Amino acid sequence: MTSRRAFLVGTTAGLAACAAPTPGTRPISGRTPVPPAPATLSGATVSIPDVNAPPMPQIAPPGVVHDGRPLGTFGIDPSIGYPDVRSFRRKFGLLIPVTNTSMEHELWSIVFRNQGPDALDGVGLHTATISTPRPQLKTAADLLEYKRQFLSGLSAAVTQSLLAQPQYLIMGMSLEHILHGIDEIRAVMTDVQTQAGLSWATWHDAAPAALHRFGAKRIGLLTPFDATGNQNATRMFEDLGFEVVSSVGFACANALHIAHVPDEAKERAIRQLLATRANRLDAIVQCGTNMSLLGVTERLEPMLGIPILGINAVTFWYALRENGFRRPLMGAGRLLREF
């Protein structure tokens, strides 16, 4: 059975405990000191499994072979738990609908823009997709069918993700699109969290954490949803204690098509319909993980003077901060740079 340690992270000490090995050394499973227990964003204990318990890797008998001749372990010490070569600091499991072509790209772009031992070296993503074979969103009946598909495929995707032994999971879906209110959203996530036995980053937890960092109350919503989806999103944020002053939904008729909404249209909606003087917004919040917003955020935040909180960047920010990665991160908006 995989061992598990309750690992509260949230300081540079916590990050140092997960840091990249120095040249010529390997971190050894179970021998890295657990840091003191600082506060996480959620205030909860983040449970990080030890996925490097020795022997890791296990060598099948008769051992390493060269031209069919066994060489034993070839210097691989079976008493040591060697880390994943690419994901040696944290292996995140990312769950997204199968039609989503944006979120994984945006998260990897944040990782690649922020390399270095004090940033995101050794952070990896393992993606499992949730089967949604009929992603039509033209009618209320379509939305109900999409909800059925997503929820029926979610358990299988969680099981698939766990095969890679991730240490923490990220829900890559705007659940408010298909679920009604924060109570229903939390009930669904409670079930999958119990199944996985791991801590999760979710949009409904990440968004309020980010908004509270800016002291934001009055918000505008930008979504790929139709009127029903926007009503659901508005309800979630109101349930969370925020005032939704205005919302814009691009009414995408197919979940796959969400990735094709042009940046120019997003920028125009933000500037002309949301961030107006009359609306007096504290922040703009974007829902829909298949609707990329990193480039728009970077361009418009300096011009508008208010934060633009895209779901992908914000959910990844939450996951990283919950796991002790506290350094400022570039290329993804003010939130990741400042908090």
C-alpha positions, -999 to +999 in steps of 0.1 A: +000+000+000+012+035-008+023+053+023+008+088+030+019+117+050-002+147+061+018+175+045+008+211+053+026+234+030+026+271+024+060+287+031+093+288+015+103+261+039+076+240+025+088+247-010+124+239+000+113+205+012+101+197-023+130+214-040+151+199-069+180+178-059+215+194-060+238+181-087+250+146-080+223+138-054+189+122-053+161+130-029+154+098-009+119+088-001+108+093+034+140+112+045+130+147+036+119+166+068+083+175+069+081+213+074+061+229+102+024+233+095+017+267+081-017+278+068-028+268+033-053+288+013-080+264+022-070+260+059-072+222+054-045+196+056-031+188+022-024+150+021+005+142-001+012+105-008+048+092-009+050+079-044+087+072-042+087+045-016+116+020-023+122+000-043+114+027-069+120+017-096+116-020-089+139-041-111+125-074-124+147-104-121+173-112-132+180-075-134+193-050-160+202-068-192+228-061-218+225-082-249+205-106-229+232-109-201+220-099-166+239-071-149+220-070-116+207-036-105+234-017-124+239+007-096+202+014-089+200+011-051+168-008-042+168+008-007+163+042-023+131+057-037+142+075-068+118+103-079+100+107-112+127+123-134+104+150-148+079+154-119+103+151-089+087+179-069+050+174-076+030+152-100-004+168-105-033+149-120-055+170-143-090+159-152-107+176-182-135+168-206-122+150-237-131+180-259-109+204-239-079+215-259-070+246-238-065+240-202-035+216-203-018+239-228-023+269-205-010+251-174+021+237-192+028+272-206+029+285-170+053+257-160+076+264-190+076+301-185+086+297-149+115+273-149+143+273-123+149+256-089+130+284-071+101+282-095+084+252-112+112+229-120+101+193-113+063+201-116+045+178-139+009+173-152-007+140-159-040+144-178-070+121-178-099+129-200-136+126-191-157+111-219-183+135-233-190+120-268-220+143-275-208+178-266-237+197-281-249+227-260-276+242-282-306+236-259-316+230-223-319+193-232-284+193-246-271+207-214-288+180-193-273+153-216-239+169-213-242+169-175-252+132-176-222+123-198-198+143-177-209+129-143-212+093-156-176+095-170-160+113-140-155+082-118-138+063-146-115+093-153-105+095-116-097+058-117-076+063-148-058+092-134-048+073-102-029+048-123-001+074-127+001+079-089-005+116-089+000+134-056-027+160-060-056+164-084-070+194-103-106+195-115-104+210-150-141+218-154-165+247-147-189+226-127-212+256-123-220+253-160-239+220-154-247+220-117-270+242-098-256+261-069-226+256-046-243+228-025-247+205-056-212+213-067-197+204-033-217+172-031-203+160-064-168+169-054-171+152-020-179+120-038-149+121-062-126+133-034-136+102-013-130+080-043-096+095-050-083+098-015-063+129-026-066+166-021-080+186-050-079+221-065-114+231-077-127+263-093-153+268-067-126+269-040-099+287-061-121+316-073-132+329-039-096+325-026-084+346-054-111+372-052-106+376-014-069+383-021-080+414-040-108+423-017-132+420-046-170+420-042-185+434-074-175+411-103-182+407-140-184+372-155-170+362-189-180+327-201-185+306-231-220+296-218-255+304-230-281+322-208-288+291-187-251+285-181-246+321-172-275+319-147-258+289-131-225+306-129-241+337-114-258+316-088-226+299-078-208+332-072-238+347-054-238+316-032-202+323-025-210+359-014-201+379-044-223+404-064-224+396-101-229+430-117-228+419-153-221+388-174-212+380-210-217+345-224-205+335-259-232+309-261-210+282-277-233+255-291-206+228-288-181+223-260-153+217-285-160+250-302-153+269-269-115+269-277-122+287-310-137+319-295-112+345-307-092+366-283-104+397-300-140+390-291-130+383-255-111+416-252-140+435-268-164+420-243-142+428-214-135+464-224-169+474-239-194+453-218-179+444-185-151+468-174-172+500-178-173+530-156-210+523-148-203+487-137-176+497-112-162+462-111-136+450-086-126+421-108-135+402-140-139+365-136-137+340-166-154+306-165-150+277-189-117+258-189-117+254-227-116+292-232-080+303-231-074+337-214-037+340-205-028+363-234-059+385-229-052+388-191-016+398-197-026+425-223-056+440-205-048+440-168-023+468-171-048+488-191-079+483-169-064+485-135-085+456-121-076+419-119-088+395-146-091+360-131-092+333-157-103+299-145-072+280-157-046+303-142-065+307-109-071+270-104-035+262-110-025+291-087-046+275-060-031+240-066+005+254-065+000+275-034-017+246-016+013+225-024+038+250-011+050+267-043+050+303-032+073+321-056+059+348-079+050+334-113+052+353-146+030+353-177-003+345-161-016+377-146-014+397-114-027+370-091+002+346-098+028+375-096+015+391-064+000+364-042 
